[in-house]
Amino acid sequence: MVNIKDEGVIPIEAHMNADDVIDQIRRLHQKGESLNKKSIKKSHPELMQNALYYYPSWDHALQKTGIQ
């Protein structure tokens, strides 16, 4: 059996639920923060990690918020 840590792969774990991810994205939008993928990866990496746990991409998570 191969230990994935030995292979250099770090499994993604969620520390928020899917609703928390959407709520936090909406709060950032209301505060006027950029929801650009690069900006979020830099300023809110845990949010990005959790979003990608529940959704196939950052764009999918944004679509789920209903923000245009």
NORTA-V712134 format. One record per backbone hydrogen bond with DSSP energy under -0.5 kcal/mol. CO is the residue of the C=O (numbers start at 1). NH is the residue of the N-H. E is the energy in kcal/mol with one decimal. If there is no record, write none. Layout:
# NORTA-V712134
co->CO nh->NH e->E
co->CO nh->NH e->E
This chain:
# NORTA-V712134
co->2 nh->4 e->-0.6
co->3 nh->6 e->-0.9
co->3 nh->7 e->-1.0
co->4 nh->9 e->-2.1
co->5 nh->8 e->-1.2
co->8 nh->10 e->-0.5
co->9 nh->11 e->-0.6
co->17 nh->21 e->-1.9
co->18 nh->22 e->-2.0
co->19 nh->23 e->-2.7
co->20 nh->24 e->-2.5
co->21 nh->25 e->-2.3
co->22 nh->26 e->-2.3
co->23 nh->27 e->-2.3
co->24 nh->28 e->-2.4
co->25 nh->29 e->-2.3
co->26 nh->30 e->-2.5
co->27 nh->31 e->-1.8
co->28 nh->33 e->-2.4
co->29 nh->32 e->-1.4
co->36 nh->40 e->-2.6
co->37 nh->41 e->-2.5
co->38 nh->42 e->-1.4
co->39 nh->43 e->-3.0
co->40 nh->44 e->-2.8
co->44 nh->48 e->-2.0
co->45 nh->49 e->-2.5
co->46 nh->50 e->-2.5
co->47 nh->51 e->-2.7
co->48 nh->52 e->-2.4
co->49 nh->53 e->-0.9
co->50 nh->54 e->-1.4
co->51 nh->55 e->-2.6
co->57 nh->61 e->-1.7
co->58 nh->62 e->-2.4
co->59 nh->63 e->-2.4
co->60 nh->64 e->-1.9
co->61 nh->65 e->-1.0
co->62 nh->65 e->-0.8
co->62 nh->66 e->-0.7
co->62 nh->67 e->-0.8
co->63 nh->66 e->-1.0
